[in-house]
Amino acid sequence: NCCSSNIFQDISSTMALVSLFALSLFHVFLVGSQPNSSQQASGHQGAQSLLGTDNLSFPWSRLRLPRYIVPLHYRLLLHPDLENLNFTGSVQIQIDVQNNTNWVVLHSKGLQISRATILNQNLAHLSEQVLPVLHNPSHEQIGIFSPRVLSSGQKYFLYIEFGAKLAEGFYGFYKSTYRTSSGETRNLASTHFEPTSARMAFPCFDEPIFKANFSVRIRRSPEYISLSNMPVVSVSNDLIEDRFAASVKMSTYLVAFVICDFKSVTVSIYAAAEKWSQTNYALEVAVKMLDFYEEYFNIRYPLPKQDLIAIPDFQSGAMENWGLTTYRETSLLFDPPTSSISDKLWVTMVIGHELAHQWFGNLVTMKWWNDIWLNEGFARYMEYISVEATYPELKVDEYLLDTCFAAVGHDSLNSSRPISSPAENPTQIKEMFDTVSYDKGACVLHMLRHFLTDDVFQSGIVRYLRKYSYKNAHNQDLWDSLANVWEHLDLTAMMNTWTLQKGIPLVTVTRKGSRLLLRQDRFLRTFPHLFSFLWHIPLTYKTDVSSTIHRHLMTTQTDSIHIGEEVSWVKVNADMTGYYVVHYEDGGWDEINKLLRENHTALSYKDRSHLIHNAFQLVTAGHLPINKALDLIGYLRYESHTVPLLQGLGYLEAFYRLIEKRHEPELTQNLGVRGQEQTWSDSGSVSERRLRSEVLSLACHLDDPPCLERAQQSFKDWLQSNGTLNLPTDVAEIVYTVGAQDNDGWTSLLHAYNNSLSAAQKHKILFALTHSRDTNKLERLLELGVEGKVIRSQDLSSLILMVARNPRGYQLAWTFVKTNWDMLVKRFQLGSFCIRNILIGTTGHFSSPKELTEVNIFNFKGSITWCLCIL
């Protein structure tokens, strides 16, 4: 039963029946608009007239809530039933009324409202009659009508009782399960509210600008525990009611609660009991990261505790709920016998990301979702800064290049968008959580940091965080905070060119004697230039005559720089600190090729990686012949650094896979695979281990005999040990993939997948299973993904991507998506990153006009705007 607040003990069962009858009367169509002042001031008499004619209409027509009512404090009581998978609850919201009105409009989605009433500051009812609750499902809003006018400048209490089923899927207040080693299935309930799903758990003002304090109470069965943003301050033993301390001011999307039977190996980390041993590394990282951020931001962590919990069913990587960060198991748990160095880096970076949010996003929140990059771009960039400072041995700076390369790939399509873009409805808001907000946002911040210098950048963001603590901010507030020390620079004008227009600049460089002639255009891989774009580009360049990195701010379409006659080569965008593509005209690429062949170490590994990336990007856009790019990477036979090697091999592998799908002759002679130079162990530095995994994976994929022989023997040894042999973690996925090519091996791996307690090992095995050459087995995996038992629903999108990556599976994956599109949208929600990944993962492997036509015909039932890129 729903549990009421103590101040409502006198409500009779008769009133409850009246409530149900009244609610049935006030089911209305959605034709309203914002109440005007005369409507709001009409008061009791006008209300009675409306009630008498039984014709109340919804008073608000906009997607965003009115600003004339502001929530101050939520007192939330929830009682989940994990047997029947539902919950009841009540919420008392203290509101500040800023205009006279009879209406309170707020958010609710999928909740059954059983009672609503309004009280004055003395907790006296404004009306004895039941208050009608009107619904606007398309806007996910409810309107509560008060017969007595709510007066401007006064505070009131809105009280609502509600209930619902625990949600299916991964948003709102949803059910999750896990299975013990004995085969028992156990239930839990968890939340994920970002961006617009708090309204699925309790009626609320579900927009980031409506910050308030939250006091949470949770009633539960004795076999469970409950967790929320704040510590438990008291427990009512007779009802087993956990009462949590009042929170700091925060947005609704950061509220969180979990009801489970987990145990914590420490005060801070929670996981299923059988996975306690996998939480030790996360605890170490969390402690280090919090210490680092407190020092870097010069602001103490604001809450008295920080819990991290591994949720078995979780769509995204993690969520930064203040004081209770929730994680997918692969993002928090580290199992030394089965987790690779890449898994370790991933866990470290995800924790760094979520803890950065405790300041960027939680302490200071964007005013609206169009500026979500202020949360996500900063948190993505702080991953690299924090991990480099706390775990330098992980060489995280090598991965920042990959992040920026990914951003360039997306941003060079016409379907890209500005970093700050309009977004109104929930689907549009979900679409903002993409490569542009995360990766491009991080890379633009990286460019800005190098332009302003580290000290200026750090002091500016500390100023920003201090000024807007517990408040909301937008782009301009950040630029103002950073620009205080640069009087001669219009930082707003500069940064608006990067955040308010889409795309990435192409800087064309022509050498004319002692001068470099520069021209900027928009870089596009798919369409000719249709519009004129102009950026303020903080250019950097280096030459052979000195080790100095030269700087130049390019603010016009064309420009020139004096470099001197004696310079033999010039490299623009030093170490790729800038977010732009560079093209060298009139023999410029020939100069670069000559330099790399004769003395490639004259350039940093970042410069060499950047040149390889630029060359192949220019090939895809038609600016450079393919033979020029292939000539460029000819120097790789002398390369010893992991990052440029992997960059070159990655492009060669992409071309190989493209031709492989067309059943044309193999290009193994051009791949330069160094498989025989690698050891099958976990020895060496992080860079060496990363290279080992990539090179051996490619070698075995190309059926290199020594690679296959070694992998087959390792798989045989693993099978004979009944899974007790721990394979070297860096090559385990390769061994599993080779072993999955015969029936017995595939069946054994599926059994091992079903029984493994290691999320890292399960991911490696699933990758191997999806690379079978037997399409019947691939179809079976997709069936298991739909069922959601052996392969959890959270992993279905990854499963589709893995099948699509298989040359024998990409058409199968495409057919599966077409056939099951409605189910996929219902499960993952339109606009989510899972849906985007499914679209990109299936159509991104296409390369023919026939396939383009096929996709255009289907068009995903017109439900999403997207672009197919042909390599």
Phi, psi and omega in degrees: 000150177290138185256123183273162172290157183298336185281001182239046183279345189263008182282126185270164176295331177298317179297325179297320178293320177300321181299314181297319180295317181295320181297324180293332179286330190257034170278114189230165176274160190263091186232009190276178174216180180302132178297131176276173187298324181291322177296316184293325184275356185295332172067207190299317185297314179297324180295316180299323179297316179296316180297323182295324180272356175057040186229035176300136175239157184298132193272004189218133185248355186265158178289322178274147183290156174295154183264000187276357172233126185239124177285142180247318185208131175256132168247105191248128175241129180230142177228091179280144176245103185279355172276311182268357174059048174219177178209152172237164181187174173216153177221133173247116184248120172281127184238149176251116183267126186247354170220147173301134182198156171258357189239143167241119180248127179212184186263145171200136180221117176075008180265140174268111182275117181263340181196142175216140178207163180234137180237155176275186185295340178267011179065028174264140180295137176284337182208143177278341181278157179292134180277129178290141177243116180260146185244140171235084187300326183294331178257001179057044183234154169234151176239129180248125186262129176254122177299329176262139183295139172271121192272140178301138179088357181257157176249144181223172175239124175261124182241129183224135171252144188203170175198164180189167168285146168300135189292148166277150178097217192226014181236157179077213176261101193236158180274149175218162179221158167216160183244133178281171180294339178275358178095001180282134177264129181238145183262155168211168177230136183220169180238151166211109189256338184286131003264332191225041186240005172299328180296346176277347182253328178199148177299134186197169174268088197269058175227145189298335184286340182273071179283144181205172172268151182231127171247116188249136170235139180228125174262138189210164172284155187294339182281356182248165167242165173231148179229148174213189185298326186248167178290156172288129179256339175200155178231127177270106189293326184292325179252358186050063180247116177273128178246124184258149179300153177296139182278168166288171178294129180204166179280157184298329185291349180264353176292143181208148170207147180224133175240119188203176174249026179291160172239153179258132176288338175220191177291332195252335187249130180239139176200166174305145190306320183286356180246015181304319185296344182269004183260353187298318182294319180299322178297316179300315181296315184300317180296314180297317183293316179299318177298317181297312184293322177300322179284316184294315182274348181056036178222125179297146173301126195284341187257161181280353179206162176218108177260143173238131184225136179268115182263127182298323178247111186205123188286313183269187179285320181189172179216136193273027180317131188296117178085348179216078180280133182253145188223147162294149185301324180291344182265352183234325186269135178231116183251102186309321180292337186236347182268133182274177176295328176293322176297320180296315178298319181299311179301317181298316183288323179294317177297317176301321179295309185292324179286331172298326178296337181300335174258304180273097180127311182271307178290314174240124186241143177297151181291324180211166188291346177297336179251034180299340180297334176299331172277301193281322178296318179294314181296322177296317181290322180293338172307311186289318180296316184288317182290322177299325181281324187262331180226067184300335181292344179279352175053048187293337181298337178291336183271341179298325177302316180298322178298315181288326176297319178297320179296318179299317181301320179285319187286344180271008173262150179293342181278002178293179182214163174294154177304316177257110186229152176297140176205125184240302185275166185304323179294314178298323180294316178299325181293344179286343180273075189222188181301326181294311181295316184279294191282311178296319177304315180295319184288325175293321176295322177299316178297317181295319179299317180288331179286318183276340189088154185302314185295316180295318179299311182296315180295327179292318181285331173296318178299318179298312182294321180292317184292325187249020177304132181063019180233188178244152183217167173225183186312310186302324179297323178291315181297320178297321181291327182276338190269356186301333184260003182237080184293329185275358186244129172272085185294326179298312179300318180297308187285336175298329179291340180263336185252337185256355172233150184273166173096180182227141181282147169254119178259114179266126186248127176234129180271123177231092180063241183269007184236149170258123175267130185240143174219135177247138174220170172281135179270119180230136179265349190238336185224155172292164180294122181256333184228159178271125178243147178219128177244156166265103191258119174281086184287144169230153176204158176226156180227179182279350187273346177202165178271002182289138171267116183273148184235146180204127178268114182262115184242002181238168182296320178233153184199172177212154181226136175275123181241345179101152183287328190281356181287130180262335175211157178221137177240116181267146186069068184299127179058018182049046171281343179261152182260078177199155179265142182241133176237129180258113181267171173052055176084003181297321179291328176296322176299317180294316179300317181297317180298316182293322179291323187268327184200069186294335181286356173294340176250150177292162178297330177292319177296319181294318177297319180296319179297317179297313180299312180301315184301312183285330173296319179294327176298314182295336180264000178081014180270345185217134177294149182298327181295331177294318179292320178293323175299320182301315184276005174298336181288348187299342177297341179257356186283137179242349181272140186298316191295308177295327177299312181293326178297313179294315179297326180298317179291321178295321178296320179298317178293323178297313182296326178297314181288327179301320181291337179267003177059040176260170183304146182289159181243032185299331181293343181262356188275335177060038182292136183252038186301321184287348178275351187266147174264154180261073184207182176252026182275165174097178180285171178302317180297317180294322180289323177297315180297318181303311182300314184292315185290316180293324177299316180292320181298314179292325177297327179272013177060038175294119188304311179300323180293313180298318182298315181293318180294319180296320179293320178296321179293320178299316179297320180295318179296316182294335178279000183059036176081003181277341177286128176270111177289151172306127189296332182286340182241001183302316180299322178294315180298314178299319183295317177294319181294335183283359186279348174246164188299312183296318180296317181296316180295319179296321179292321178297320177296316180296321178300315184294333186254351184289141174263001181258116179297326179295316179294319180300321179297317180295319180292319179299318176303316181295316181299324182282355180254021171293148176274358181266110183294335177296322178291323178295320177296321179297320179297317179296323176297316179296325178295323178291320180296322175078017180258293178293310174256116187294153180302325181299338184261002183296318181296319177296321179300315179299318179297318180295317178297319180296330180288338177286123181306333178269001185240352188291326175288324177297317179297319180297316178297320179298316180296315179299316184290326188248022185303314182297319179296319181295318179294320179294321184284320187252351180074132180298136180094347182287160180295332178296316179295318178299318180295323177296316179298310182293320184294329180271309184282339182293345179268358180281152184210015182231154177302326179299317180292323177298316179299319180298318180292317181297327179293317180288310174056022177049038176056028177068016188267356181205146176267128183205172182224133176266122179260126177259126182298000000 
